[in-house]
């Protein structure tokens, strides 16, 4: 699969997930460990996609404390994370877009998309991704990015897949909105409690 803009330029870091129209018969949970680092006072990666029920690890690679939180929805979390430490967050069980931030460094932002399908991936620098489907048939193909200028930041099309090696190109009609700058206005000396 490939995701491009209207000028046929590849788009990196776009989430694509597929949902079979006939329903998912084997909904085994993806066991791949997901890690979101806090590095250089940014979430790395900026966008993470996961299957409902998976756990996620936040790992502070900075030499300062972060106060990580999610701002809305059912998958809420909040915790302080000192330098060099990690925290596993479980019970991410609601399908939704999760915006994340840091109470100390308010310019930090990141996004987590929780999907109810084992078929998901992000595009690489060539705008390409691949995934293996359990069976052929019709699938809803959803493209998501927090800067996609559409309702719910996604577009969904139906495609029929006849075999594993089938390739499709998805073209975005509008350019992505700019990603907010991930830098602070100034550096602060923080209180002892942090």
Secondary structure, DSSP 8 states (H G I E B T S, - for coil): -EEEETT--B-SS-EEEEEETT--S--------EEEEEETTEEESSEEEEETT--EEEEE-SSS-EEEEE-SSS---EEEE-TT-EEEE----S-EEEEEEESSSTT-EEEEEEESSSEEEE--TTSB-----SS-EEEEEEEE-TT--SGGGEEEEEEEE-STT---EEEESS----------SS-----TT-
